[in-house]
Amino acid sequence: MVNYNSFFSQQPQLIKILSLLNRIDNNDWIPPAMYYMRHHNQKVEDFLYRLEVLAGTSMILRKNFNWRMSRYSQILREMDKGVDMFSDESALEVTEEDKQEVIRMLNGDVYTDLKDTAKRYLLLRLDSLLTAGQPYYDYSVITVEHVLPQTPKPNSDWLQHFPNPSEYVHKLGNLVLLTRAKNAQAKNYDFQKKKASYFQTSNGISSFALTTQVIQEKEWTPDVLKKRQKKLIDLLKNAWNLHAKSTTTRP
């Protein structure tokens, strides 16, 4: 039987991945996790990582209760039969069709197309990939915010750079995380003022590496946004093995 306290004390990455799993909008992943941890003391972190990929992608794709019950039951049956859960043929593996659909959604209007829990999870997952030393996220409030605002003022600097803001505003590359709700008026500040008074805390920093990336930019233009978007999607492609017929490698 597994000594859970030993796992958590010796492998802080377990805390990190479990804290992310706990932000999934359902608990259906728990029985497979408990079953594996009860019967194995090897590669626990790797198993939970693969489980997180399945749980995270299925939340983004809005897989329903019946789908989840069928898939997780299949995983439990496979473990009971001694199937290699790290094989590409196991029920833990995300299908090629679902991988491509996730990529399509990542390139779409993430802010409006995903549920609040899913887009928050997506950004937290990306932030976790940028902050290897941060074990978990225990903030009481975490909000998803826009860099280019949803309703820029007609005379603002934003419209000089973004004559058609609707093309960019809800994209993944335009989103950041904050640890608290902010003054609604500040959301429409021009970039330099918004960085200083909206994205940073009182001591001049951000709680998230994802947001710090934006604070470090000198300007916010379509080119900057597109480059950030590509980097973030590539980061998740590698972490979640979204490349067609490739092998998962955990960062």
CYANA upper distance limits for C-alpha pairs under 8 A (distance plus 0.5 A):
  1 MET  CA     38 ARG  CA      6.07
  1 MET  CA     39 HIS  CA      6.86
  1 MET  CA     40 HIS  CA      8.18
  2 VAL  CA     37 MET  CA      6.74
  2 VAL  CA     38 ARG  CA      5.89
  2 VAL  CA     39 HIS  CA      7.57
  2 VAL  CA     40 HIS  CA      7.41
  2 VAL  CA     41 ASN  CA      6.56
  3 ASN  CA      7 PHE  CA      7.05
  4 TYR  CA      8 PHE  CA      6.79
  5 ASN  CA      9 SER  CA      6.56
  6 SER  CA     10 GLN  CA      6.49
  7 PHE  CA     11 GLN  CA      6.30
  7 PHE  CA     14 LEU  CA      8.09
  8 PHE  CA     12 PRO  CA      6.44
  8 PHE  CA     14 LEU  CA      6.69
  8 PHE  CA     15 ILE  CA      6.92
 11 GLN  CA     15 ILE  CA      8.14
 12 PRO  CA     16 LYS  CA      7.17
 12 PRO  CA    135 PRO  CA      6.87
 13 GLN  CA     17 ILE  CA      6.75
 13 GLN  CA     45 GLU  CA      7.97
 13 GLN  CA    135 PRO  CA      6.81
 14 LEU  CA     18 LEU  CA      6.47
 14 LEU  CA     45 GLU  CA      6.45
 15 ILE  CA     19 SER  CA      6.41
 15 ILE  CA    135 PRO  CA      6.61
 15 ILE  CA    136 TYR  CA      7.00
 16 LYS  CA     20 LEU  CA      6.95
 16 LYS  CA    134 GLN  CA      8.02
 16 LYS  CA    135 PRO  CA      4.93
 16 LYS  CA    136 TYR  CA      5.16
 16 LYS  CA    137 TYR  CA      8.49
 17 ILE  CA     21 LEU  CA      6.71
 17 ILE  CA     48 LEU  CA      7.66
 17 ILE  CA     49 TYR  CA      7.36
 17 ILE  CA     52 GLU  CA      8.03
 17 ILE  CA    136 TYR  CA      8.31
 18 LEU  CA     22 ASN  CA      6.54
 18 LEU  CA     48 LEU  CA      8.27
 19 SER  CA     23 ARG  CA      7.30
 19 SER  CA    136 TYR  CA      6.15
 19 SER  CA    137 TYR  CA      7.35
 20 LEU  CA     24 ILE  CA      7.65
 20 LEU  CA     52 GLU  CA      8.47
 20 LEU  CA    121 TYR  CA      7.97
 20 LEU  CA    124 LEU  CA      8.20
 20 LEU  CA    125 ARG  CA      7.68
 20 LEU  CA    136 TYR  CA      7.92
 20 LEU  CA    137 TYR  CA      8.39
 21 LEU  CA     52 GLU  CA      6.67
 21 LEU  CA     55 ALA  CA      8.19
 21 LEU  CA     56 GLY  CA      8.48
 22 ASN  CA     27 ASN  CA      8.29
 23 ARG  CA    117 THR  CA      8.16
 23 ARG  CA    121 TYR  CA      7.09
 24 ILE  CA     55 ALA  CA      7.62
 24 ILE  CA     56 GLY  CA      7.39
 24 ILE  CA     59 MET  CA      7.69
 24 ILE  CA    117 THR  CA      7.91
 24 ILE  CA    118 ALA  CA      8.12
 24 ILE  CA    121 TYR  CA      7.62
 25 ASP  CA     59 MET  CA      7.82
 25 ASP  CA    117 THR  CA      6.98
 25 ASP  CA    118 ALA  CA      8.19
 28 ASP  CA     68 ARG  CA      7.52
 28 ASP  CA     69 MET  CA      7.73
 28 ASP  CA     72 TYR  CA      7.70
 29 TRP  CA     33 ALA  CA      6.93
 29 TRP  CA     51 LEU  CA      7.77
 29 TRP  CA     55 ALA  CA      7.29
 29 TRP  CA     72 TYR  CA      7.47
 30 ILE  CA     34 MET  CA      6.53
 31 PRO  CA     35 TYR  CA      6.50
 31 PRO  CA     76 LEU  CA      8.39
 32 PRO  CA     36 TYR  CA      6.64
 32 PRO  CA     72 TYR  CA      7.35
 32 PRO  CA     75 ILE  CA      7.36
 32 PRO  CA     76 LEU  CA      6.38
 33 ALA  CA     37 MET  CA      6.67
 33 ALA  CA     48 LEU  CA      7.22
 33 ALA  CA     51 LEU  CA      8.21
 34 MET  CA     38 ARG  CA      6.46
 35 TYR  CA     39 HIS  CA      6.81
 35 TYR  CA     76 LEU  CA      8.10
 36 TYR  CA     40 HIS  CA      6.22
 36 TYR  CA     44 VAL  CA      7.94
 36 TYR  CA     47 PHE  CA      8.38
 36 TYR  CA     79 MET  CA      8.16
 37 MET  CA     41 ASN  CA      7.16
 37 MET  CA     44 VAL  CA      7.03
 40 HIS  CA     44 VAL  CA      7.69
 43 LYS  CA     47 PHE  CA      6.72
 44 VAL  CA     48 LEU  CA      6.73
 45 GLU  CA     49 TYR  CA      6.57
 46 ASP  CA     50 ARG  CA      6.86
 47 PHE  CA     51 LEU  CA      6.65
 47 PHE  CA     85 MET  CA      8.16
 47 PHE  CA     86 PHE  CA      8.02
 48 LEU  CA     52 GLU  CA      6.50
 49 TYR  CA     53 VAL  CA      6.93
 49 TYR  CA    250 ARG  CA      8.19
 50 ARG  CA     54 LEU  CA      7.02
 50 ARG  CA     92 LEU  CA      7.18
 50 ARG  CA     93 GLU  CA      8.18
 51 LEU  CA     55 ALA  CA      6.62
 51 LEU  CA     92 LEU  CA      6.96
 52 GLU  CA     56 GLY  CA      6.20
 53 VAL  CA     57 THR  CA      6.50
 53 VAL  CA     94 VAL  CA      8.29
 53 VAL  CA    240 TRP  CA      6.13
 54 LEU  CA     58 SER  CA      6.50
 54 LEU  CA     92 LEU  CA      6.94
 54 LEU  CA     93 GLU  CA      7.52
 54 LEU  CA     94 VAL  CA      6.54
 55 ALA  CA     59 MET  CA      6.69
 56 GLY  CA     60 ILE  CA      6.88
 56 GLY  CA    118 ALA  CA      8.47
 56 GLY  CA    121 TYR  CA      8.27
 56 GLY  CA    122 LEU  CA      8.28
 57 THR  CA     61 LEU  CA      6.66
 57 THR  CA     94 VAL  CA      8.47
 57 THR  CA     98 ASP  CA      8.42
 57 THR  CA     99 LYS  CA      8.48
 57 THR  CA    102 VAL  CA      7.30
 58 SER  CA     62 ARG  CA      6.50
 58 SER  CA     63 LYS  CA      5.79
 59 MET  CA     63 LYS  CA      6.70
 59 MET  CA    118 ALA  CA      6.71
 60 ILE  CA    102 VAL  CA      7.64
 60 ILE  CA    114 LEU  CA      7.12
 60 ILE  CA    115 LYS  CA      8.44
 60 ILE  CA    118 ALA  CA      6.10
 60 ILE  CA    119 LYS  CA      8.22
 61 LEU  CA     98 ASP  CA      8.33
 61 LEU  CA    101 GLU  CA      8.15
 61 LEU  CA    102 VAL  CA      7.29
 63 LYS  CA     67 TRP  CA      6.62
 63 LYS  CA     68 ARG  CA      7.20
 64 ASN  CA     68 ARG  CA      6.82
 65 PHE  CA     69 MET  CA      6.58
 66 ASN  CA     70 SER  CA      6.63
 67 TRP  CA     71 ARG  CA      6.68
 68 ARG  CA     72 TYR  CA      6.46
 69 MET  CA     73 SER  CA      6.34
 70 SER  CA     74 GLN  CA      6.69
 71 ARG  CA     75 ILE  CA      6.86
 71 ARG  CA     91 ALA  CA      7.28
 72 TYR  CA     76 LEU  CA      6.78
 72 TYR  CA     91 ALA  CA      8.47
 73 SER  CA     77 ARG  CA      6.73
 74 GLN  CA     78 GLU  CA      6.65
 74 GLN  CA     91 ALA  CA      6.93
 75 ILE  CA     79 MET  CA      6.73
 75 ILE  CA     90 SER  CA      8.08
 75 ILE  CA     91 ALA  CA      5.92
 75 ILE  CA     92 LEU  CA      7.08
 76 LEU  CA     80 ASP  CA      6.67
 77 ARG  CA     81 LYS  CA      6.78
 78 GLU  CA     82 GLY  CA      6.74
 78 GLU  CA     83 VAL  CA      5.64
 78 GLU  CA     85 MET  CA      8.16
 78 GLU  CA     90 SER  CA      8.11
 78 GLU  CA     91 ALA  CA      8.17
 79 MET  CA     83 VAL  CA      6.11
 79 MET  CA     84 ASP  CA      8.14
 79 MET  CA     85 MET  CA      7.56
 83 VAL  CA     90 SER  CA      7.84
 84 ASP  CA     90 SER  CA      7.40
 85 MET  CA     90 SER  CA      5.94
 85 MET  CA     91 ALA  CA      8.08
 85 MET  CA     92 LEU  CA      7.24
 86 PHE  CA     90 SER  CA      7.41
 86 PHE  CA     92 LEU  CA      8.37
 87 SER  CA     93 GLU  CA      8.41
 88 ASP  CA     93 GLU  CA      6.35
 89 GLU  CA     93 GLU  CA      7.31
 94 VAL  CA     98 ASP  CA      6.98
 94 VAL  CA     99 LYS  CA      7.14
 95 THR  CA     99 LYS  CA      6.75
 96 GLU  CA    100 GLN  CA      6.83
 96 GLU  CA    244 ALA  CA      6.85
 96 GLU  CA    245 LYS  CA      8.08
 97 GLU  CA    101 GLU  CA      6.82
 98 ASP  CA    102 VAL  CA      6.64
 99 LYS  CA    103 ILE  CA      6.88
 99 LYS  CA    242 LEU  CA      5.69
 99 LYS  CA    243 HIS  CA      8.06
 99 LYS  CA    244 ALA  CA      8.12
100 GLN  CA    104 ARG  CA      6.72
100 GLN  CA    242 LEU  CA      7.77
101 GLU  CA    105 MET  CA      6.76
102 VAL  CA    106 LEU  CA      6.65
103 ILE  CA    107 ASN  CA      6.84
103 ILE  CA    233 ILE  CA      8.32
103 ILE  CA    237 LYS  CA      8.41
103 ILE  CA    242 LEU  CA      7.91
104 ARG  CA    108 GLY  CA      6.88
105 MET  CA    109 ASP  CA      7.85
105 MET  CA    110 VAL  CA      7.20
105 MET  CA    113 ASP  CA      8.17
106 LEU  CA    110 VAL  CA      6.74
106 LEU  CA    172 LEU  CA      7.31
106 LEU  CA    233 ILE  CA      7.36
107 ASN  CA    171 LYS  CA      7.66
107 ASN  CA    172 LEU  CA      7.86
107 ASN  CA    233 ILE  CA      8.41
108 GLY  CA    113 ASP  CA      8.11
108 GLY  CA    171 LYS  CA      6.85
108 GLY  CA    172 LEU  CA      8.40
109 ASP  CA    113 ASP  CA      6.26
109 ASP  CA    170 HIS  CA      5.37
109 ASP  CA    171 LYS  CA      5.35
109 ASP  CA    172 LEU  CA      7.70
110 VAL  CA    114 LEU  CA      6.17
110 VAL  CA    119 LYS  CA      7.36
110 VAL  CA    170 HIS  CA      6.47
110 VAL  CA    171 LYS  CA      6.06
110 VAL  CA    172 LEU  CA      6.22
111 TYR  CA    119 LYS  CA      7.18
111 TYR  CA    170 HIS  CA      5.48
111 TYR  CA    171 LYS  CA      7.22
111 TYR  CA    172 LEU  CA      7.80
111 TYR  CA    175 LEU  CA      8.41
112 THR  CA    170 HIS  CA      7.16
114 LEU  CA    118 ALA  CA      6.40
114 LEU  CA    119 LYS  CA      6.17
115 LYS  CA    119 LYS  CA      6.72
116 ASP  CA    120 ARG  CA      6.56
117 THR  CA    121 TYR  CA      6.53
118 ALA  CA    122 LEU  CA      6.56
119 LYS  CA    123 LEU  CA      6.77
119 LYS  CA    144 VAL  CA      8.24
120 ARG  CA    124 LEU  CA      6.63
120 ARG  CA    142 ILE  CA      8.29
120 ARG  CA    143 THR  CA      7.77
120 ARG  CA    144 VAL  CA      6.81
121 TYR  CA    125 ARG  CA      6.46
122 LEU  CA    126 LEU  CA      6.83
123 LEU  CA    127 ASP  CA      6.56
123 LEU  CA    176 VAL  CA      7.98
123 LEU  CA    177 LEU  CA      7.70
123 LEU  CA    210 LEU  CA      8.32
124 LEU  CA    128 SER  CA      6.56
124 LEU  CA    177 LEU  CA      8.44
125 ARG  CA    129 LEU  CA      7.01
126 LEU  CA    130 LEU  CA      7.14
126 LEU  CA    210 LEU  CA      7.91
126 LEU  CA    232 LEU  CA      7.58
126 LEU  CA    235 LEU  CA      7.92
126 LEU  CA    236 LEU  CA      7.24
127 ASP  CA    131 THR  CA      6.76
127 ASP  CA    208 PHE  CA      7.10
127 ASP  CA    209 ALA  CA      6.48
127 ASP  CA    210 LEU  CA      5.83
128 SER  CA    132 ALA  CA      6.95
128 SER  CA    134 GLN  CA      7.76
129 LEU  CA    235 LEU  CA      8.23
129 LEU  CA    239 ALA  CA      8.50
129 LEU  CA    251 PRO  CA      7.76
130 LEU  CA    209 ALA  CA      6.79
130 LEU  CA    210 LEU  CA      7.82
131 THR  CA    209 ALA  CA      7.08
139 TYR  CA    179 THR  CA      6.98
140 SER  CA    179 THR  CA      8.14
141 VAL  CA    179 THR  CA      5.82
141 VAL  CA    180 ARG  CA      5.85
141 VAL  CA    181 ALA  CA      8.09
142 ILE  CA    177 LEU  CA      7.16
142 ILE  CA    178 LEU  CA      6.13
142 ILE  CA    179 THR  CA      4.97
142 ILE  CA    180 ARG  CA      6.48
142 ILE  CA    181 ALA  CA      8.45
143 THR  CA    177 LEU  CA      6.19
143 THR  CA    178 LEU  CA      5.76
143 THR  CA    179 THR  CA      6.79
143 THR  CA    180 ARG  CA      6.96
143 THR  CA    181 ALA  CA      7.13
144 VAL  CA    175 LEU  CA      7.10
144 VAL  CA    176 VAL  CA      6.31
144 VAL  CA    177 LEU  CA      5.36
144 VAL  CA    178 LEU  CA      7.05
145 GLU  CA    175 LEU  CA      6.12
145 GLU  CA    176 VAL  CA      5.81
145 GLU  CA    177 LEU  CA      6.56
145 GLU  CA    178 LEU  CA      7.58
146 HIS  CA    150 GLN  CA      7.65
146 HIS  CA    169 VAL  CA      7.55
146 HIS  CA    170 HIS  CA      7.99
146 HIS  CA    174 ASN  CA      6.22
146 HIS  CA    175 LEU  CA      5.27
146 HIS  CA    176 VAL  CA      6.82
146 HIS  CA    187 LYS  CA      8.25
147 VAL  CA    169 VAL  CA      8.43
147 VAL  CA    174 ASN  CA      5.89
147 VAL  CA    175 LEU  CA      6.61
147 VAL  CA    176 VAL  CA      7.57
147 VAL  CA    191 PHE  CA      8.12
148 LEU  CA    152 PRO  CA      8.13
148 LEU  CA    158 TRP  CA      7.48
148 LEU  CA    165 PRO  CA      8.21
148 LEU  CA    168 TYR  CA      8.49
148 LEU  CA    169 VAL  CA      6.38
148 LEU  CA    174 ASN  CA      6.97
148 LEU  CA    191 PHE  CA      8.35
148 LEU  CA    220 TRP  CA      8.24
149 PRO  CA    169 VAL  CA      7.27
149 PRO  CA    187 LYS  CA      6.67
149 PRO  CA    188 ASN  CA      6.05
150 GLN  CA    165 PRO  CA      8.43
150 GLN  CA    166 SER  CA      8.41
150 GLN  CA    169 VAL  CA      6.69
150 GLN  CA    170 HIS  CA      8.48
150 GLN  CA    188 ASN  CA      8.44
151 THR  CA    188 ASN  CA      7.44
152 PRO  CA    156 SER  CA      7.09
152 PRO  CA    158 TRP  CA      7.01
152 PRO  CA    159 LEU  CA      7.69
152 PRO  CA    188 ASN  CA      6.21
153 LYS  CA    158 TRP  CA      8.49
153 LYS  CA    188 ASN  CA      7.62
154 PRO  CA    159 LEU  CA      7.59
155 ASN  CA    159 LEU  CA      7.99
156 SER  CA    160 GLN  CA      7.96
156 SER  CA    190 ASP  CA      7.19
157 ASP  CA    161 HIS  CA      7.44
157 ASP  CA    190 ASP  CA      6.67
158 TRP  CA    162 PHE  CA      6.38
158 TRP  CA    190 ASP  CA      7.06
158 TRP  CA    191 PHE  CA      8.17
159 LEU  CA    163 PRO  CA      5.45
159 LEU  CA    164 ASN  CA      8.09
159 LEU  CA    165 PRO  CA      7.77
161 HIS  CA    220 TRP  CA      8.36
161 HIS  CA    221 THR  CA      6.17
161 HIS  CA    222 PRO  CA      7.64
162 PHE  CA    221 THR  CA      7.62
162 PHE  CA    222 PRO  CA      7.39
164 ASN  CA    168 TYR  CA      8.33
165 PRO  CA    169 VAL  CA      6.26
166 SER  CA    170 HIS  CA      7.98
168 TYR  CA    174 ASN  CA      7.63
168 TYR  CA    222 PRO  CA      8.07
169 VAL  CA    174 ASN  CA      6.68
170 HIS  CA    174 ASN  CA      7.08
170 HIS  CA    175 LEU  CA      7.92
171 LYS  CA    175 LEU  CA      7.51
171 LYS  CA    229 GLN  CA      8.17
172 LEU  CA    229 GLN  CA      6.50
172 LEU  CA    232 LEU  CA      8.42
173 GLY  CA    225 LEU  CA      5.85
173 GLY  CA    226 LYS  CA      7.02
173 GLY  CA    227 LYS  CA      8.41
173 GLY  CA    228 ARG  CA      5.85
173 GLY  CA    229 GLN  CA      4.44
173 GLY  CA    230 LYS  CA      8.24
173 GLY  CA    232 LEU  CA      7.76
174 ASN  CA    225 LEU  CA      6.70
174 ASN  CA    229 GLN  CA      8.17
176 VAL  CA    210 LEU  CA      6.72
176 VAL  CA    211 THR  CA      5.67
176 VAL  CA    214 VAL  CA      8.45
177 LEU  CA    208 PHE  CA      7.19
177 LEU  CA    210 LEU  CA      7.49
177 LEU  CA    211 THR  CA      6.56
178 LEU  CA    199 PHE  CA      7.44
178 LEU  CA    206 SER  CA      8.25
178 LEU  CA    207 SER  CA      7.76
178 LEU  CA    208 PHE  CA      7.93
178 LEU  CA    211 THR  CA      8.15
179 THR  CA    207 SER  CA      7.56
182 LYS  CA    186 ALA  CA      7.80
182 LYS  CA    187 LYS  CA      8.34
182 LYS  CA    198 TYR  CA      7.51
183 ASN  CA    187 LYS  CA      7.64
184 ALA  CA    188 ASN  CA      8.32
185 GLN  CA    189 TYR  CA      7.90
186 ALA  CA    194 LYS  CA      7.15
186 ALA  CA    197 SER  CA      8.03
186 ALA  CA    198 TYR  CA      6.87
187 LYS  CA    194 LYS  CA      7.57
187 LYS  CA    198 TYR  CA      7.73
188 ASN  CA    194 LYS  CA      8.16
189 TYR  CA    193 LYS  CA      6.49
189 TYR  CA    194 LYS  CA      5.62
190 ASP  CA    194 LYS  CA      6.35
191 PHE  CA    195 LYS  CA      6.58
191 PHE  CA    219 GLU  CA      7.49
191 PHE  CA    220 TRP  CA      7.33
192 GLN  CA    196 ALA  CA      7.00
192 GLN  CA    218 LYS  CA      8.47
192 GLN  CA    219 GLU  CA      8.18
193 LYS  CA    197 SER  CA      6.51
193 LYS  CA    198 TYR  CA      8.26
194 LYS  CA    198 TYR  CA      5.50
194 LYS  CA    199 PHE  CA      7.04
195 LYS  CA    199 PHE  CA      5.53
195 LYS  CA    200 GLN  CA      6.95
195 LYS  CA    215 ILE  CA      6.21
196 ALA  CA    200 GLN  CA      6.39
196 ALA  CA    204 GLY  CA      8.03
197 SER  CA    201 THR  CA      8.47
199 PHE  CA    206 SER  CA      7.17
199 PHE  CA    211 THR  CA      7.56
199 PHE  CA    215 ILE  CA      7.77
200 GLN  CA    204 GLY  CA      5.83
200 GLN  CA    205 ILE  CA      5.49
200 GLN  CA    206 SER  CA      5.46
200 GLN  CA    215 ILE  CA      8.41
201 THR  CA    205 ILE  CA      5.93
201 THR  CA    206 SER  CA      6.36
201 THR  CA    207 SER  CA      8.37
205 ILE  CA    212 THR  CA      7.91
206 SER  CA    211 THR  CA      6.92
206 SER  CA    212 THR  CA      6.33
207 SER  CA    211 THR  CA      8.25
208 PHE  CA    212 THR  CA      6.78
209 ALA  CA    213 GLN  CA      6.71
210 LEU  CA    214 VAL  CA      7.75
211 THR  CA    215 ILE  CA      6.94
212 THR  CA    216 GLN  CA      6.73
213 GLN  CA    217 GLU  CA      7.41
219 GLU  CA    224 VAL  CA      8.39
220 TRP  CA    224 VAL  CA      6.54
220 TRP  CA    225 LEU  CA      7.37
221 THR  CA    225 LEU  CA      6.68
222 PRO  CA    226 LYS  CA      6.51
223 ASP  CA    227 LYS  CA      6.66
224 VAL  CA    228 ARG  CA      6.72
225 LEU  CA    229 GLN  CA      6.56
226 LYS  CA    230 LYS  CA      6.73
227 LYS  CA    231 LYS  CA      6.79
228 ARG  CA    232 LEU  CA      6.65
229 GLN  CA    233 ILE  CA      6.68
230 LYS  CA    234 ASP  CA      6.51
231 LYS  CA    235 LEU  CA      6.57
232 LEU  CA    236 LEU  CA      6.88
233 ILE  CA    237 LYS  CA      6.52
234 ASP  CA    238 ASN  CA      6.75
235 LEU  CA    239 ALA  CA      6.76
236 LEU  CA    240 TRP  CA      6.23
236 LEU  CA    241 ASN  CA      8.33
236 LEU  CA    242 LEU  CA      8.17
237 LYS  CA    241 ASN  CA      5.98
237 LYS  CA    242 LEU  CA      5.10
237 LYS  CA    243 HIS  CA      6.71
238 ASN  CA    242 LEU  CA      7.15
238 ASN  CA    243 HIS  CA      7.77
238 ASN  CA    248 THR  CA      7.96
238 ASN  CA    249 THR  CA      7.72
239 ALA  CA    248 THR  CA      7.74
239 ALA  CA    249 THR  CA      7.26
239 ALA  CA    250 ARG  CA      6.39
239 ALA  CA    251 PRO  CA      6.93
240 TRP  CA    248 THR  CA      7.38
241 ASN  CA    246 SER  CA      7.26
241 ASN  CA    247 THR  CA      7.08
241 ASN  CA    248 THR  CA      5.37
241 ASN  CA    249 THR  CA      7.79
